[in-house]
Amino acid sequence: MQIFRSFIDGDWLRSASGRIVSNVNPADTNDIIGTVELASREESRRAVESAFNAFRDWKRTPPPARGKIVARAARLMEERKEELAAAITREEGKTLAEARGELTRAINVVEFCAGESRRMVGETIPSELPANFAYTIKEPHGVVAAITPWNFPVAIPAWKIAPALVAGNTAVFKPATLTPKTAVMLTELFNEAGLPPGVLNLVLGSGSEAGDEILNHPAVKAVSFTGSTETGLKIYAQVAPRGVKVQAEMGGKNPVVVLEDCDIALAVESTAQGAFGSTGQRCTATSRAIVIDKIADEFVEKIVERAKSFRLGPGDDPTTDIGPSVDESQFKTVLKYIDIGREDGAELLCGGRRAEVEGLENGWFVEPTVFDRVTTDMRIAREEIFGPVLSVLRVKDYEEAMAVANDSEYGLSSSVFTNDVNSMYRFIEDIETGMTHVNSPTTGGEAHIPFGGIKNTGLGAREQGSTSLDFYTELKVVYIDHTGRKREGNLY
């Protein structure tokens, strides 16, 4: 078994807390991957102080030189892609194919951010005054806290760490304690790429202790968080009195709207992949299918058939379609919501229980689940479940479909299935989500395109793409009078 420790100021440190937790394979709870030494408050403070001490020299490192180190990290990730994919599958549960897809996205994002190091440009602005030169430059904040979830344990940390470092910040990375192995491997790769000690620090610890200590440290100037809406809003409230900049990517309840002129086979397959892929454990997962009455019976029949066809199993089995929930707590949460759906009167058409398959007895497997005749007042239509559960809501026409789709506190992603160009553009205008798709799943994105949501899904600047460095920099405005002549009066 491996022992996973925090990485502070260039060293792997033993925890003074004396507290450890096991890192367990969710597909087989008898498979103990290793133990995690949970960081104490003292070690969390040391991590922030290390990042603070390293900031001055890292800020003075030319951006293209910073970018070369980040680009080297991307190449190392590519070289060790299979090793990283196997680690993701073993400790998070997703299939190897899904893990490889996550790594492709992570590598693309890191490569893109490395390139941005040569585009950290400001602008020159004509002045109202003669002989006056005005321009803007981008500068880093200082110490950035990157707090990440377990469901994409390489991609999400990578798309926070890479732009933070390219912009000239130093970072304290606190991952979920359920995925320590991949966090350690990612930290090793970035440091092997040539980061000076203290530029990237890893803290393995609980949110209530290690995370709290990081957030309260006065040297932390910005926080990038991905996780639940409840936690994101708490973090925002906690650091707001200090004026700390916050970027939070939070929950989702993503709808697909299936119109009567669509290609039903395409709508069914895309909905199934969006709802059940990655075991439904992603913020962009499809959780609501809003279907016009005229085609609802056909859609439901086919989506149930497709849900039943998925093969559950360990992610390292190439025949597996869907892996387990990440741990017992998430497994119980999913089953609790299925019980709530029944109690609220939704019609359970398939799934709805722990998988009873030989060989899976020691894993946290939930059957792909479809509810029909769900209404907007039911909790399964409103709350994020984070499991392989799809709710079908039947509507009479486009207007009702849009009212139902937008009746949510969340606004991350959405899709419409239609062959009518007018309906397509009408939907794009009407839908209240930060991202939307036409005739494709609610999931997915590209490294060079912004990612994020609105409403209670997103706070702060968008992640990834051309906006990725916006959150990690401040704009400084410079005025230069190159004559030095005395002026009469003042502009303001």
N, C-alpha and C positions, 0 to 999 in steps of 0.2 A: 504494500500500500504506500501511496505517496503522502507526504505531508506538505500542505499548502500554507505558505506564509506570506506576510506583507512584504513589499519591496519599497524601501525608504532610503533615499539619498544614496542609491546605487548598491544597496545590500539587502539580502533576504534576512529578515529579522524574526527571531523567536518572539512569540507574544508573552507579555508579562501577565496577561489576564488569567492564564491557566485554563481557559475555557476552549473546548474543541467541539466541533460537530462533524458528523460523517458526511462524506460526499457519496451519494448512492445512485446507482443506475436505476432509473424509474421503470425500465422494462423488466428488471429482475432485481428486486430489493435485497437479494442475497449477495449481489455483486457490489461490494464496497470498494469504491475507486480510491479513496484516501480519506484523510482527516484534515480539517481546516482549523488552524489556530486563529481564533477570533481576536482581532486587534482591540486593545483597550483604548480609552480616551487619550492616554498619554501617547501612545503610538500614532493615533490620528493627529494629535497636535504636532508631533515630530514630522509627520508627512507634510503638513501644511508649511511648517517652518522650513523644511528642506526645499520645497517648491519656491517659497518666498526668497530664500537665499540664492537660489539658482536663477531667478528671474532676470536680474540686472544683466548678467553676461549673455543669457539666451536672447533677451530683447535686442542686444547690440549685435548679435549674429545676423549677417545679412539675410534677408528673406530667401533668396535663391539657395543659400547654403543650408538653411533650415529645410527647404524643400527637398534638397538632395538626400538628406537623412530620412525624411518621410518616404521618398520614392524608394530608397533602399529597403525600408520596412515592407513596402508593397511587394518588392521582389522576393524577400524572404518568406512572406506569406504565400506567394505563388509556389515557391520551392517546397514548402511544407504543407501544401494544401490538403493532401490526403491524411496526414497526421492530425491536422487541425479538424478536419471533417470527422474523423473517427472519434476524436475527443468530444466534439459537439454531440454526436449521436449517442455516445455512451453516457454522458452526464445530463443532457437535456431531453433526449428521447426521440428527436426527429429522425427521419430516415436519412441514409447517407446521401441520397439524391438531393434532398432538401438542404442538408448541411453543405454540400458542395455548392448549391445555388446561393446560400447565404455567403459563403466565402467569395464567390465570384463578385457578388455585390460589394462586399467589404473591400476587396482588392481594387475594384474599379473606383470606389469612393476615395481610397487613400491615394491612388494614382492621380485622380483629378485634383485633389487638394494639394498634392506636391506641385502640380503644374500651376496652381493659383499663386504659388510663391513668387512667380515672375510677373504676376498681374496685380500685385497689391498697390494699385495706382490710385492717386487722388486726381484732382482736376485744377486747372488754372482758371481763375474767374476774373473777368474785367472789373477793375475798380472804378469807383466814381471819381477818384482823385487822380491828378496827374502824377506821373512818376511813382506810382504805387503798384506793387506787385502782390496779388492775393492768390493763395492756393490752399489746397487741403491735403492732409496726409492721414494715413490710417495707423493707429497705434494700438498695441495690446493692452488688456486690462491689468494683467498681473497673474495671480493664482486663480485658476479655474477648477471648480469641482465638477467631475463627470460622474453622475450617478445613474447606473444602468440596470436593466432588468435581465431576467434569465432566458427569455424566449428567443432572442437573437444575440447570443453571448459573445460573438466576435463582431458582427456587422455594426450593431449599435454603438459599442465602445469605439470601434474604429472611426465611425463617422462623427464622433465627438472629439476624440483625441487628435486626429490628423489636422482638422482645421484650427483647433486650439493651438497646436504647436507651430504650424505654419505661420499663424498670425503673430507669434512671438510670446505667447503665454506659456507658463508652466502649468502642470496639471496634477491633480490628485484624483485618481480613478478609484471609485468604490463600486464594485459590481455586486450583483446579487450573490448571496452566500450559497445558492444552489448550484452555481456554475463557476467554481473557483479554478478548476483546471484550465479552462479556456482563457480565463482572465490572466492567469500566470503565464501561459504560453504567449498570449498577445503582448504582455508587458516585456517578456524576454525578447521577443522579436524587435520591438521598437528600440529597446536598449542595445541589442546587438547591432542594430543599424547605425549606432554611433551617437546616441543622445548622451550629453554630459550628465553626471550624477545630479539627481534632484529635479531634473526637468520633467520626468514622468514618475510618479509614485503610485504604488498600488496599496490600497487598504482593504484587507479582507475582514469584514466585521459587520455587525448588525446595524440596521438603520437607526435604531433607538439609541445606540451608544456611539459607535464609530461615525455614523452618518451625522448624528446630531452635533458631535464635536467639530466635525469639518464645517458644517453649515454655520456654526456660531463663531468660528475663528475670524477675527477682524481682518486677516490677510486675504481671505477669500473674497474676490471681487465679482465673480460671476459663477452661476450654477447652471449646468445643462443637465436636465433630468428627463428620463423616459420611464413611465410606469403608470400607475392608476391615477385617475383624476383626483381622488381623495388625497393621496399622498402629494401629488403635484401642487395642489392648492395649499396644503399645509406648509410645504417648503416655501412657496411664494410668500405666505403670510409671515413665516419665521424670519426670512432675511430682508423683507421689505423695509423694516425700520432703519436698516443700515444702508439703504439705497443700492443693494446688490442687484445686479442684472440677472434676470432669470429667463431661461428658455425651457419650456416644459412641453413634452409631447405625451399626451395622456390617453384616455380611453376612447373607444369607438363602438358604435352600434350600426355598422355599415349596411345600407340597403342596396338591393338590386331591384329595379323597376322593370317588369316584364310586360311589354305592350303586346296587343293582340296581333300585330303584323310582324312579329319577330320570327327568327329562326329558332324554334323551340328546342331542337337538339343542341344548338350552340348555347342557348340560355341555360339549359339544364346542366350541361357539362361545366360551363364556367361557374355557375352557382355552386355546384358540388365541389369543385376544386377550391373555390374561395371559402366555402363553409367548413370543409373537412380536412383540407391540406394543412400541414403543420399541426394537426390535431385541433385546429381552431384556435391555437394559442398565438395569435398575432393581432396587433391592433387594427390591421386592415381586413381582418377576416369578414366574410359575408355572414351576417347573423339574421338578416331580415330579407325575405323574398316577397315583394309586393307585386301581386299578379292580377291582371284584369280577369274578371269573372268568366268571360267567354272562353278563355283558354286555361283556366285554373285547374280543372279536373285533369286535363292531359299533362300539364306541367307537374302536378303533384304525383301522378302515377309514375312518371318517368324519373322524378328526383328521388322518390322512395326506392325505385328499382336500382338507381345508381348508388344510393347510400348503402344499400345492402350488398353491393358488389365489392366494396372496399375490403381489403384484407388487412387485418390488424396483426401486429407483431413487433418484434424488436427491430430497431432501425438499421442494424447491420445485416439484416436478412434482405437480399435484393428483391424478394417477392413481396415485401411489406409495403403497403400503401399508407398506413396510418400508424404512428407510434403511440406511446402512452401519454397521459397527463404527466406533468413534470414531477409531481410528488403527491403524497397522500392528501395534503391540504387542498391542492387544486382539484384532485380527483373527487374529493368529498364536496367541494363547492359546485362542481358540474352536476353531480347527482342531486344535490340539494335543489338546484334550479330546475332540473327535470321534474322533481316532485312538486315544486311550486307551479310549474306549467300545468301539470295534471290537476292540481287543486284549483287553479284558476279557471279551468274548463277548456283548455286547449285540447285538441284531439291528437294523441300520440299515435303516429303511423308506423314508426320503426325505431329500433334502438331503445334508449332510455334506461339502460342498465349496464352493470359491469359485464365486460365481455367474458363469456363462458367458453373459452377455447383452450383445449389441451396445450399445456406448455406456457400459458400466459398467467397462471395462477398467482405468480409472485410479482406481477406488474400492475401498474395503475391504468388499466385500459377501460375506456368507455366506448360503447358501440356508437357509431354515427347515428344521430338522432334527428328525426324530422317531426315537427308539430304542424298541424294544419288548423285552419280557422282560428288563428290567433288574432286578438284584438289589441288596439293600442293601449288599453288600460292594464293589460297583463304585464307582470314584471319581466317575463321572458322577452317581451317586445321592447322593453325600455332599458334594462340593465345589462351591462357587459358580463357575459358568462365565461368567456375565454376557454371554450371547449368545443367539441364537434357537435354543436346543436344549431339547427336551422329552424326559424319560425316563418311560416307562410301566412301572409295576410292577404285576404281577397278584397278587391276593390272594384267598383263598377266602371270607372273611367279614368282618364289621365288626370283630371283635376283632383279626384279623391286620392289617386296614387301619390301625387306630389304633396298633398296635405299630410298623408300618412308618413311619407319618407322624411319630411322636414319636421315632423312632430317628435323631436329628440333633442336632448341636451347636448348630444355629441355632433361633430361635424368633420369627420376625417375623410372618408372615401365613399364612393358610390358608383353604381353602374346603371346603364339603361340598355335594354335589348330591344332594338327596333330596326326595321329596314326603311323607315321613312325619314328623310333628311330633315324635314320640318320638325318632326317630333324630337329628333336628336338635338337640334340646336335649341329648341324650346326647353328641353330638359336641362341642358348645360346652363341656360340662363336661370332656370327656376330652382335648381337643387342647391341646398345649403350645406355644402361640404368643401373642404379645402382642396380636394382632388376628386376628379371624376373620370369615368371610363365609359366608352361606348362599345358595346358588343364584346366585352372582355371582363374578366373578374375584377373585383374591387381591390385585389392584392396587386403587388408589384410596383416597381418604380425604377428609375434609372439614375446612375451616379451623378450625372451632370444636370439633373432636373430637380428643382426644389421639392421638398417633401414636408407635409404637415397639414394640420387641420385648423378649424375655427370652432367657435362656441367653447364648450368645456373640454375640447380636445387639445387645443394648442394655445400656448402663451409664448410671446416673444417671436424672434425672427425664425424663418423656416430653416430647417436643416437641409444639407446637401445642396448640390448645384451651385449656380451663380451667386446665390445668397448665403452660401455656407459660412463665409468669413464675416458676414455682417454682425452676427452676434458676438464674435470674439474680438472685435475691434471697436475702438472709439475714433471719432473723426475730430481731428485737430485743424483749426483754421488759422492760417498765417497771413499777416500783413507786413510787407516790407516797403518802407519808404526809402528808395535808394538815392535820394538827394539830401535828406537830412535837413531840408529847409523848414523854417518855422512857419506854421500855418496860422491863419487868422480864424479864431473860433473853432468849433468842433462839429462834426456831422451829427452827433447825437447828444 
